[in-house]
């Protein structure tokens, strides 16, 4: 997980798990809320309801972490819910980047914000292809294949960290700068993963345990 998930919202999620575990609220209900919020944030970002969109998006992030932990604690696991959760996560994240592109460019797709947003979208897609191909090739995740991979994953460009960059940028009234920074960091993340894929392909290693 990234450092935000590990060190920032880990404690509130633990508290929510303890709060909800004795109730009739099921992990599937939390997953449903997560999926609903993940889709609802897209048109909100695209139409300029930015703070509402961030509120909905962060609710999605919390629920996305909460449902699995609640399921494990209460032993109410659902394979179908897990498939829906994972199956919608990547398409929604891609749509967030397109929504940011549309809003911050004002629909002018030849403007600099549009170029930055489309590059962000492209880097994200290439990164997903790289990490997905690695998993199918090595039957392991590139995010923790070795200690270096796990350390980089703490700060890599991904959903929660990108949300954080954009939130700070919007709060400082510099959303375009934040969009460019997000794009650059996603490009660095993609390049790092491509480099590590090539490195591991040439230097296969024994499985390492990463705490």
N, C-alpha and C positions, 0 to 999 in steps of 0.2 A: 504494500500500500504506500501511497505518497505520505509526505510528512504531515499534511493537514489531517488526513484520515487517521494517522497514527497518533498524533500528539494534540490535536485541537478538538475535533468533535468525537473523539473516542470516549471521553468521560460522559458527555451528555447522552450518547447512545447507550452506554452501559446503564446509566440511570433510567433511561426510558425502558430498557429491557426489564429491569427489576420492577418497574412500575406496571408494565403491561403483562408480565408473565402470569400473575394470579387472576387476570381478567379473562373475559370471553373474547377479547380481540385476538384474532388469529394472525399468524404470519402471512397467510394468503391475503387477508384484508390489508395488511401493511404493504404487501407487494402490489396490490391493486391501486392503493393510494400512490405508491411510487411510480407506477406506470402512467397513471392519470396525470400526475404532476409533470412527468418527463415530457409528455406530449403537449400539455397545456402551456408550458413555458415557451414553446416554439413560436406560436402566433403572437404572444405577448412581446417577445423580443423583436419580432419582425415589424410590429406596428407601433413600437416606441414606448410601450408600458414597461420601461426598463426595471425600475425598482420592484414593481409587482412581479415581473418575470424572474428577477433574482430571488425574491422571496419564495416563489413557487419552485424554482430550480433547486434552491438549497433544501427545501422540504423534500424534494425528490432524492437529493443526495443522502439526507439523513435516513429517510425511509429505506433507501436502497441498501444501506448498511445495517439498519435495524432489523429488517425482515429475516435475514439469515441467522443473525445472532439469537433472535427470539425463537426461531424454529429449532435451533440446536438446543437452547436451554429448556424448551418445553417439549422437545421430542415430537414436534409436529412438522415433519419434513414433507415437502411436496416437490416431486420431480418436475411436474408440469409448470408450477409457479416459477421454479428456477429457470426453466427453459424460456418462459415468457420474459422473465427479468433480463436474462442475458441476451435474448434475441432482440429486444427493443433498445437496449442501452446504446449500442454503437450507432444505429440509424438516427436515434434522437440526438446524440452528440454531434453527428455530422450536420444535422438540420440546425442546431444552435449556431454553428459557424456560418451557415448560409443565411440564417435570420439576421445575425450581426452584420453580415455583408450587405444585405438588402437595406437594413435600417440606417447604418452609419454612412452608406454611400448615397442615401436618398433615392435609390433606384437607378442611379447613374453608374452603369456597370463598367464604364471606362475610367472612373475616378480612382484616385489612389486608395481610398478606403475599400473600394470594391476589389482592386488588385490584391491588397493585403489580405482581405477576407477570402478570396478565392485561392490564394496561395496557402492560407491556413487550412482551408478545406482539402486542398490537394495533398499537403504534407501529412495531414491526419489520415487520409485514405492510404497513402503510400506506407505510412507507419503501421497501420493495421494490417496491410498486406504482408509487410516484412515480418512482424511479430507472429502473425497467423501461420505464415509459411514456415517459420522457425519451429513453431510448436508441432506442426505436422511432420517436419523433417526429423527433429530430435526427440519428439515426444516429451518435451519439457517446455516450460515457459521461459522466454528470454528475459523476463523481468527478474528472475532469481536464479538463473543458470549458474552464475558464479557470484561471489561476494561483490565484485565490482558492479555487476548488473543490478543487484539488489540495492546497492547504495545509490546508483544513478536513478533508479525507479522512485526513490524518495522525492526527487525534485524534477522528474521528467515532465514534459508537457503532456498533460492529460486533463480530463474533465474538471476535476476539483481545483487543480492549480490554475487552469485557464479561467475558471469562474472567479477565482480570487484576484487574478491580475486584472480582469475586466471590471470587477467590483471596485477595486481601489482606483483604477483609472477613471471610472465614471464618477466616483465620489470626488475625485480631484479635478473634475471637469476636463479631463484629458482622455476621452474614450478612444479617439483615433490613435493616439500614442500607445494606449494600452492594447488596442487591436494589433498594431504593428509589433509590439513586444511579444504578444501571444503568438503571432505568426512566426517571428524569428525563433522563439523558444521551441515551437513545434518543429520547425525546420531543423534545429540542432538536435532535438530528440530523435527525429526520423534518421538523421545522418549518423547519430551514435548507434542506433539499433542496426542500421545497415552495416556499419563498421564491425560491430560485435558479431553479427551474423557471419560475415566473411571471416572474421578471426576464428570463431568457433568451428567453422567448416574446415579451416586449415589446421587448427590446433584442438582437436577433440580432447575433452578432459573427463576425468571421472566425476561422478555426481558429487557436488558439495552440499553440505547442510548449511543453510542460511538461517540464522535465528531471526 
